[in-house]
């Protein structure tokens, strides 16, 4: 869990230092007060990236030359410190317990995160790329060799596609063999994790009191189901040469949620889709905790604005039962009695970039 968070010059947060605890930490305040920036700071610690902008330098406060985010992480009695700085003019550091970070994957393993916001709750509707990203984020944590495997597959794919574009009649058999071997392994890793996700999703939906009759998760490999990847690549080789790119493989795979055999976005309303995606995110976090022994930190950005009252409360209730750390933003708590029984709750009020702890409820 994240026990301490320090933020400097991140958007309208000029200087912030927070002690965080287990359970639910709620950041309240008007829109634009800086609530989401707190969650973004944690996202930067766990990924090296902002979920609000593609360039971290754009998150630097006006009239400041750089930003810094530092977090203290504690799991199973062991502590570590993540520190990230970026300068407007370029440069910066990313360190883990004092040592330079060579790959951002180190941050993801040290501080796993699950994000629920307007973007992630629409992932099932966005198309295959977003859905592949969803399953691959899980596989990365569950299967430790996956990051290297996926990188090697993409390198082989890139090399073959370059060859196809430059020399349409060139011999690409070596790259086909490499892609077939690696691609099959990528798909099998996804299959194993999709099975875990499916089982956990059913349990989460039941705990939320939500029923989607005939629901199932279906993982598409990216090539014909009754064929090996090697066979599919060889069968499509001539067409690939004509088009100049590889048309089959796990880079064309998809994770679909079906309702009665039909894609969920064709059956469910937009609100129901967000409920389903919320449950899937919770299930994702529970799988990671069970398999890795390291429960992710959940970042919930104004989920109450995305879900109706009952479903939002159901999400928080399931998370409370899972005993995970949750950082959430809300305009206000409204009636505090709604949160009774949720375990420890710490409330922070954010106003014009200033954060004050206002209440704690046990």
C-alpha positions in Angstrom: 0.0 0.0 0.0 1.0 3.6 -0.4 1.7 5.2 3.0 3.0 8.6 2.1 2.6 10.9 -0.9 4.5 14.1 -1.6 3.6 16.3 -4.6 5.3 19.4 -5.9 4.3 21.6 -8.8 1.8 19.2 -10.4 -0.9 21.3 -12.0 -2.6 23.3 -9.3 -0.9 21.3 -6.4 2.1 23.4 -5.5 3.3 21.6 -2.3 1.4 18.7 -0.8 2.4 16.1 1.7 -0.1 13.3 2.8 0.0 10.4 5.1 -2.3 7.6 3.7 -3.8 4.6 5.4 -5.4 1.4 4.5 -9.1 1.4 3.5 -10.8 4.3 1.8 -9.3 7.8 1.4 -11.7 10.2 -0.1 -10.8 13.5 -1.7 -13.7 15.9 -1.8 -14.0 19.4 -3.4 -15.4 21.3 -6.3 -14.5 20.5 -9.9 -11.1 22.0 -10.7 -9.9 22.0 -7.1 -7.1 19.5 -7.7 -8.8 16.2 -6.6 -7.9 14.3 -9.8 -4.4 15.6 -9.7 -3.9 13.6 -6.5 -4.9 10.4 -8.2 -2.8 11.4 -11.2 0.3 11.8 -8.9 -0.2 8.2 -7.7 -0.6 7.0 -11.3 2.7 8.7 -12.2 4.4 6.8 -9.4 3.0 3.5 -10.6 3.5 3.9 -14.3 5.8 6.9 -15.0 2.9 8.4 -17.0 0.0 10.8 -16.4 -3.5 9.5 -17.2 -4.5 13.1 -18.0 -1.9 14.0 -20.6 0.5 12.1 -23.0 3.4 14.4 -22.0 4.3 14.6 -18.4 5.9 18.0 -18.8 2.5 19.4 -19.6 1.4 18.5 -16.1 4.0 20.9 -14.6 2.4 23.9 -12.8 2.4 27.2 -14.5 5.3 29.4 -13.5 7.3 26.3 -12.3 10.2 24.7 -14.0 9.6 21.1 -12.9 7.5 18.7 -10.9 8.3 16.0 -8.4 6.2 13.1 -7.0 7.5 10.9 -4.2 5.7 8.0 -2.6 6.5 5.5 0.2 5.3 2.0 -0.5 4.9 -0.8 2.0 4.1 -4.4 1.4 4.5 -7.4 3.7 6.7 -5.3 6.1 9.1 -4.2 3.3 9.3 -0.5 2.4 10.4 1.3 -0.7 10.4 4.8 -2.0 9.5 5.8 -5.6 10.6 9.3 -6.7 9.9 10.9 -10.1 10.9 14.4 -11.3 10.5 16.0 -14.7 11.8 19.4 -15.9 10.0 21.6 -18.3 13.2 22.1 -20.3 13.7 18.3 -20.5 15.3 15.7 -18.3 14.4 14.4 -14.9 14.9 11.3 -12.8 12.9 8.2 -11.9 14.3 6.3 -8.9 13.2 3.3 -6.8 14.7 3.3 -3.3 17.5 5.5 -4.6 18.5 3.5 -7.6 17.7 4.7 -11.2 14.8 2.9 -12.8 15.8 1.3 -16.1 12.3 0.3 -17.2 8.8 1.6 -16.2 7.7 -2.0 -15.7 9.7 -1.8 -12.4 7.3 0.8 -11.2 4.2 -1.2 -12.2 5.5 -4.2 -10.2 6.4 -2.1 -7.2 3.1 -0.1 -7.1 0.4 -2.0 -9.0 -2.7 0.2 -9.8 -6.2 -0.3 -11.0 -7.9 2.8 -12.4 -11.7 3.4 -12.6 -12.5 6.6 -14.4 -14.5 7.8 -17.4 -12.0 6.4 -19.8 -11.4 3.0 -18.3 -15.2 2.4 -17.8 -15.7 2.7 -21.5 -12.9 0.2 -22.4 -15.3 -2.6 -23.5 -16.9 -0.2 -26.1 -13.7 1.2 -27.5 -12.6 -1.6 -29.7 -10.1 -4.5 -29.7 -7.0 -2.4 -28.9 -8.4 -1.1 -25.6 -9.6 -4.6 -24.7 -6.2 -6.1 -25.6 -4.6 -3.6 -23.3 -7.0 -4.5 -20.5 -6.0 -8.2 -20.6 -2.4 -7.6 -21.2 -2.1 -5.3 -18.2 -3.2 -8.3 -16.1 -1.0 -10.8 -17.9 2.0 -8.5 -17.3 1.5 -8.8 -13.5 0.5 -12.5 -13.4 3.0 -14.0 -15.9 6.4 -12.6 -15.1 7.9 -13.6 -18.5 5.1 -11.9 -20.4 6.7 -8.4 -20.8 9.8 -9.9 -22.5 7.7 -12.3 -24.5 5.4 -9.6 -25.8 8.4 -7.3 -26.6 10.1 -10.1 -28.6 6.9 -10.9 -30.5 6.5 -7.2 -31.4 10.1 -6.9 -32.5 9.6 -9.9 -34.8 6.3 -8.5 -36.1 8.0 -5.1 -36.8 10.9 -6.7 -38.7 8.6 -8.9 -40.8 6.4 -5.9 -41.7 9.4 -3.9 -42.7 10.5 -6.7 -44.9 7.1 -7.1 -46.4 7.0 -3.4 -47.3 10.5 -3.1 -48.7 10.8 -6.4 -50.6 7.4 -7.9 -51.4 9.0 -11.1 -52.7 11.6 -11.6 -50.0 11.9 -14.7 -47.9 10.3 -14.1 -44.6 10.2 -17.7 -43.4 12.5 -17.0 -40.5 10.3 -14.2 -39.1 7.2 -16.4 -39.6 8.7 -19.1 -37.5 9.8 -16.7 -34.8 6.4 -15.0 -34.7 4.5 -18.3 -34.6 6.4 -19.6 -31.6 6.3 -16.4 -29.6 2.7 -15.6 -30.7 1.4 -19.0 -29.4 3.0 -18.3 -26.1 1.5 -14.8 -25.9 -2.0 -16.2 -26.6 -1.7 -19.1 -24.0 -0.6 -16.6 -21.3 -3.7 -14.5 -22.1 -5.9 -17.7 -22.0 -4.7 -18.5 -18.5 -5.3 -15.1 -17.2 -8.7 -14.6 -19.0 -9.9 -17.8 -17.2 -8.9 -16.4 -13.8 -10.6 -13.1 -14.7 -13.8 -14.8 -15.8 -14.2 -16.7 -12.5 -13.5 -13.6 -10.4 -15.8 -11.4 -12.5 -18.7 -13.8 -11.8 -18.0 -13.6 -8.0 -17.8 -9.8 -8.1 -21.0 -9.3 -10.0 -22.8 -11.7 -7.5 -21.4 -9.7 -4.6 -22.7 -6.5 -6.2 -26.1 -8.0 -6.7 -25.8 -7.6 -10.5 -27.0 -10.2 -13.0 -26.3 -10.3 -16.7 -27.9 -13.6 -18.0 -25.7 -15.6 -20.3 -22.6 -13.5 -19.7 -19.2 -15.0 -20.7 -15.7 -13.8 -21.6 -14.4 -14.9 -24.9 -10.7 -14.5 -25.9 -10.1 -14.2 -29.7 -6.6 -15.4 -30.6 -6.2 -13.2 -33.7 -6.2 -16.1 -36.1 -8.6 -19.0 -37.0 -9.5 -21.1 -33.9 -9.0 -24.4 -35.7 -5.5 -23.6 -37.0 -2.1 -23.1 -35.5 -0.5 -19.6 -35.8 2.2 -21.1 -38.0 -0.4 -22.5 -40.4 -2.3 -19.2 -40.4 0.8 -17.2 -41.1 1.8 -19.5 -44.0 -1.7 -19.5 -45.4 -1.8 -15.7 -45.4 1.7 -15.1 -46.5 0.8 -14.2 -50.1 -1.9 -11.8 -49.0 0.5 -10.3 -46.4 3.0 -9.7 -49.1 0.4 -7.9 -51.3 -0.8 -5.7 -48.4 2.6 -5.2 -46.9 1.7 -6.1 -43.3 0.9 -9.1 -41.1 -2.8 -9.7 -40.8 -2.9 -12.5 -38.2 -1.4 -13.0 -34.8 -2.0 -12.0 -31.2 -1.7 -8.3 -32.1 -5.1 -8.8 -33.7 -6.6 -10.6 -30.7 -9.5 -9.4 -28.7 -11.2 -10.0 -25.3 -14.9 -9.8 -25.7 -17.6 -9.9 -23.1 -20.6 -11.7 -24.5 -24.2 -11.6 -23.3 -26.2 -14.5 -24.7 -23.5 -15.0 -27.4 -23.6 -11.3 -28.5 -21.0 -8.6 -27.8 -22.1 -6.8 -24.6 -22.1 -3.4 -26.1 -24.8 -4.5 -28.5 -27.0 -5.8 -25.7 -26.4 -3.6 -22.7 -27.2 0.1 -22.2 -24.3 2.6 -21.7 -25.0 2.6 -17.9 -25.0 -1.2 -17.7 -21.7 -1.3 -19.6 -20.1 0.9 -17.0 -21.4 -1.3 -14.3 -19.9 -4.4 -16.1 -16.6 -2.6 -16.6 -16.5 -1.5 -13.0 -17.0 -5.1 -11.9 -14.3 -6.2 -14.3 -11.8 -3.7 -12.9 -12.5 -4.9 -9.4 -12.1 -8.5 -10.5 -8.8 -7.6 -12.2 -7.5 -6.2 -8.9 -8.6 -9.2 -6.9 -6.9 -11.6 -9.4 -3.7 -9.6 -9.1 -3.8 -9.7 -5.3 -4.5 -13.4 -5.2 -1.8 -14.4 -7.7 1.0 -12.0 -6.8 0.3 -11.4 -3.1 0.5 -7.7 -3.7 -2.9 -6.0 -3.7 -3.1 -3.1 -6.1 -4.1 0.4 -5.1 -7.5 1.4 -6.6 -7.9 4.9 -8.0 -11.5 5.9 -8.4 -12.0 9.2 -10.1 -15.6 10.5 -9.5 -17.1 7.1 -10.0 -20.3 8.5 -8.5 -20.7 10.6 -11.6 -20.3 7.6 -13.9 -22.6 5.1 -12.0 -25.9 5.6 -10.3 -26.1 5.7 -6.5 -26.8 2.0 -5.9 -24.2 0.7 -8.3 -21.5 3.1 -7.0 -22.2 2.0 -3.5 -22.0 -1.6 -4.6 -18.6 -1.1 -6.1 -17.3 0.6 -2.9 -18.8 -2.2 -0.8 -17.1 -4.9 -2.8 -13.8 -3.1 -2.5 -14.3 -2.6 1.2 -14.9 -6.4 1.6 -11.7 -7.0 -0.4 -9.7 -5.0 2.2 -7.7 -3.0 -0.4 -6.5 0.5 -0.4 -8.8 2.9 -2.3 -8.2 6.5 -3.2 -11.3 8.1 -4.5 -12.5 11.6 -5.6 -16.0 12.9 -5.0 -17.6 16.3 -5.0 -18.8 15.6 -1.4 -19.7 12.7 0.9 -23.3 13.8 1.1 -24.9 11.8 3.9 -22.0 10.2 5.8 -24.4 7.5 7.1 -24.2 5.9 3.6 -20.5 5.0 4.3 -21.1 3.3 7.7 -19.6 -0.2 7.7 -17.0 0.5 5.1 -14.1 0.2 7.6 -11.6 3.0 8.0 -12.4 6.1 5.9 -10.2 9.2 5.8 -11.7 12.3 4.3 -9.6 15.1 2.7 -11.0 18.3 1.4 -9.2 19.9 -1.6 -9.7 23.6 -2.3 -7.5 25.7 -4.7 -4.7 23.2 -4.5 -4.7 23.0 -0.7 -5.5 19.6 0.9 -6.7 19.2 4.5 -7.7 16.1 6.4 -11.2 16.9 7.6 -12.5 13.7 9.1 -11.8 10.0 9.8 -14.6 7.4 10.2 -14.0 3.9 11.6 
